[in-house]
Amino acid sequence: MKKKLCILLFLSSILLFSYTHPDNSNQQSRIKQRSKEAYTFCVANNFNTEICILVDLSIHSGKKRAFFLNLKNDSILSSSLCAHGCGSNPWGGTSTKEKPRFSNIPDSHCSSIGKFKIGKRGYSNWGIKVNYLLYGLESSNNNALKREIVLHSWEDVSEKEVYPDGTPEGWGCPAVANSFMKTIDSKLKGSEKPVLLWIFN
């Protein structure tokens, strides 16, 4: 009887683990494919071909979904949680943690998807007090400058995954954890060519 009970408890724990920790092989495959596409884009457009940042907003906001990549050896140098825009929902909430809304319209408070050129380094009121201008390169994000969408860190973005909870939502900026921002800042400052930020869903 005790043996059967132990077996049942063991099987239950496996099922619970499978449910709460879904297989991320599809996500890894998506990042790998986007990495190859990013490298091709960077070569064709005279961008930095060694590093780029990918943000996969199809991933739950409580999981790491911003990836700093080494394009040369197709590896992830660092990863982070990343905030998306709250839209018409309250700022700082997590209403759309599983399904963000996207817009390129000023004052929509939504995130925009597409490729961005990371621009000039500046001062931020948030996180480590550093931000980077973003130049939207597609019709889905070409209002980024007008909308004051910048890359920055935010104290409210956890250093660790918080799933099934979500990351607090802002007004559309891709806000990352402080440690991640420190890592990418040191590389962005030293880049002679533009670096690609690609946000997709």
C-alpha positions in Angstrom: 0.0 0.0 0.0 2.8 2.4 0.9 4.7 1.5 -2.2 1.6 2.2 -4.4 1.1 5.5 -2.6 4.7 6.5 -3.2 4.4 5.7 -6.9 1.2 7.7 -7.2 2.9 10.7 -5.5 5.9 10.4 -7.8 3.7 10.3 -10.9 1.7 13.3 -9.6 4.8 15.3 -9.1 6.0 14.6 -12.7 2.6 15.7 -14.0 2.7 18.8 -11.9 6.2 19.6 -13.1 5.2 19.1 -16.7 2.2 21.4 -16.3 4.0 24.2 -14.5 7.2 24.0 -16.5 6.1 23.6 -20.2 8.6 22.4 -22.7 10.5 25.4 -24.1 12.0 23.6 -27.1 9.7 25.5 -29.5 10.8 28.8 -28.0 14.5 27.9 -28.3 13.8 26.9 -31.9 12.1 30.2 -32.6 15.0 32.2 -31.1 17.5 30.2 -33.1 15.7 30.8 -36.4 15.3 34.5 -35.6 19.0 34.7 -34.8 19.8 33.5 -38.3 17.4 36.0 -39.9 18.9 38.7 -37.7 22.4 37.9 -38.8 21.3 38.1 -42.5 19.6 41.4 -41.9 22.7 42.8 -40.1 25.0 41.8 -42.9 22.8 43.3 -45.6 22.2 46.6 -43.7 25.8 47.2 -42.3 24.7 46.6 -38.7 26.9 45.0 -36.0 27.1 41.4 -37.1 28.4 40.1 -33.7 25.6 41.1 -31.3 21.9 41.8 -31.3 18.9 41.8 -28.9 15.8 39.7 -29.6 12.6 40.1 -27.6 9.9 37.4 -28.1 6.6 38.8 -26.8 4.8 35.5 -27.5 6.5 34.3 -24.3 4.6 34.8 -21.0 5.8 38.1 -19.4 6.7 36.3 -16.2 9.4 34.4 -18.1 12.7 35.6 -19.6 12.0 36.7 -23.2 14.7 39.3 -23.9 17.8 37.7 -25.3 21.3 39.3 -25.9 22.8 37.2 -28.6 26.3 36.5 -30.0 25.5 36.2 -33.7 28.9 34.8 -34.6 28.5 31.6 -32.6 24.7 31.6 -32.3 24.7 31.7 -28.5 22.7 33.6 -25.8 25.0 35.8 -23.7 22.3 37.0 -21.3 18.5 36.9 -20.9 15.9 38.9 -19.0 12.3 39.5 -18.3 10.9 42.3 -20.4 8.0 44.6 -19.8 5.5 45.4 -22.6 2.9 48.1 -22.9 -0.3 48.2 -20.8 -2.5 49.7 -23.6 -5.8 50.8 -22.1 -5.2 48.8 -18.9 -3.7 50.4 -15.7 0.0 51.2 -15.8 2.0 48.8 -13.7 -0.5 46.0 -13.9 -0.2 42.6 -15.5 -3.5 42.3 -17.3 -2.0 41.2 -20.6 0.8 39.0 -19.3 -0.2 36.2 -21.6 -1.3 38.2 -24.6 0.0 41.7 -25.2 -1.6 44.1 -27.6 0.4 46.0 -30.2 0.1 49.4 -31.8 2.3 52.0 -33.5 -0.1 54.8 -32.7 1.1 57.6 -30.3 -0.5 57.5 -26.8 -1.7 54.0 -27.3 0.7 52.8 -24.5 1.2 49.6 -26.4 4.4 47.9 -27.5 5.3 47.9 -31.2 6.8 44.9 -33.0 9.4 44.9 -35.7 13.1 45.7 -36.1 14.7 48.7 -34.4 18.1 50.4 -34.8 19.4 51.1 -31.3 20.5 54.7 -31.3 22.0 57.3 -29.0 22.7 56.6 -25.3 20.9 58.9 -22.9 19.7 59.5 -19.4 16.7 57.6 -17.9 14.6 58.2 -14.8 14.3 54.4 -14.4 16.6 51.5 -13.5 20.3 52.2 -13.9 19.5 55.6 -15.3 20.5 54.8 -18.9 18.4 54.5 -22.0 18.9 54.1 -25.7 16.8 55.8 -28.4 15.0 53.3 -30.8 14.5 54.0 -34.5 11.7 51.8 -35.8 12.6 50.4 -39.2 9.2 49.0 -40.2 5.6 50.3 -40.7 4.7 48.5 -37.5 7.1 50.6 -35.4 8.3 53.7 -37.3 6.7 56.0 -34.7 9.0 54.8 -32.0 10.9 58.1 -31.7 7.7 60.2 -31.8 6.2 57.9 -29.1 9.4 58.2 -27.0 9.8 54.4 -27.0 13.3 53.7 -25.6 15.3 50.7 -24.3 15.8 51.0 -20.6 15.8 49.0 -17.3 13.2 49.2 -14.6 13.4 48.4 -10.9 10.0 46.6 -11.1 11.4 44.1 -13.6 12.5 41.1 -11.6 16.0 39.6 -12.0 14.4 36.2 -11.8 11.4 34.6 -13.5 8.1 35.2 -11.7 5.8 32.9 -13.8 2.8 32.4 -13.4 2.8 36.0 -12.3 3.6 38.6 -14.9 6.0 41.5 -15.2 4.5 45.0 -14.6 3.4 46.7 -17.8 4.6 50.2 -18.8 3.7 52.5 -21.7 5.3 50.5 -24.5 9.1 50.6 -23.8 11.0 47.3 -23.8 12.0 47.6 -20.1 14.4 45.0 -18.8 16.1 44.0 -15.5 18.9 46.2 -14.2 21.6 43.5 -14.5 20.7 42.8 -18.1 20.9 46.5 -18.9 24.3 46.7 -17.4 25.5 43.9 -19.6 24.1 45.2 -22.8 25.1 48.8 -22.0 28.8 47.9 -21.8 28.6 46.3 -25.3 26.4 48.9 -26.9 28.7 51.7 -25.9 31.6 50.0 -27.6 29.8 49.2 -30.9 31.0 51.1 -33.9 28.1 50.0 -36.0 24.3 50.1 -35.2 23.0 47.2 -33.1 19.7 45.5 -34.0 16.8 45.2 -31.5 14.1 42.9 -32.9 10.8 42.7 -31.1 8.4 40.0 -32.4 5.4 38.0 -31.3 
